[in-house]
Amino acid sequence: TYLGGGGTDEAYALAIHPKTGEVYVAGITASTDFPNTFGGAQGDHIGRVDVFVSRLNSNLTRILQSTYLGGSGVDKAYALTLHPTTGEVYVAGITDSTDFPNTFGGAQANNRGQREAFVARLNSDLTKILQATYLGGNYVDVAKAIAIHPITGEVYVAGNTNSTNFPRTFGGTQERFGGGPSDAFVARLNSDLTQILQSAYLGGSDRDEARALAIHPTTGEVYVAGRTYSTDFPKTAGGAQTNCNNCTSSNRPIYD
């Protein structure tokens, strides 16, 4: 099926509801007439570019509900997951909006940087934004991956940052920014998105980016994948491939 309105629409994330089999899609839209947003958590297109989240039946023959998600700036969703027990919908991405909806009471209520990662939690019907939060420091931060811990329900988010003051990295596996234009980050939040429980940088002295994240179903260990230009990426000694075969320095700053 096509999915979109009269403007540019791009889908970046997809998930299947574990009980109903319904299909959830998230991405970005410049369309003011995106289909079936009436009755959604945010019925109107507010910014220049908004996030969209849509829910379709498993046969892809009906758009059951859609919603916009965003403030008055540019908002982009790159990751989506469903809570395995509640069916609630978690969306993550990047925003330059200072008025992103429902961040009050969230783990980080304010946009601290130029462009900030966000995480939002919606009900399974896409009719309510239950909670949202910014996530980042004083420069550019973007969330590219999200997963729910299968036992605790905690929310894990990974992405890229060039903020040297990313929140709650103290006590993490890598407390300090490694260098270069960007580090990967991994953050752990409670299921309500009201607390950042722990964060960590992940990277060496050059550009590092996280693109994917998964949690082991029995051990709870966190696996992160992405791209690096760092020849000193941490803890590669003893790994399947200990050396970077094509690490050419990249000083280009991150955007999204």
PyMOL commands that set and color helices and strands:
alter all, ss='L'
color gray80, all
select strands_A, chain A and resi 9-16+23-29+50-56+63-69+75-82+89-95+116-122+129-135+141-148+155-161+183-189+196-202+208-215+222-228
alter strands_A, ss='S'
color yellow, strands_A
deselect
rebuild
show_as cartoon
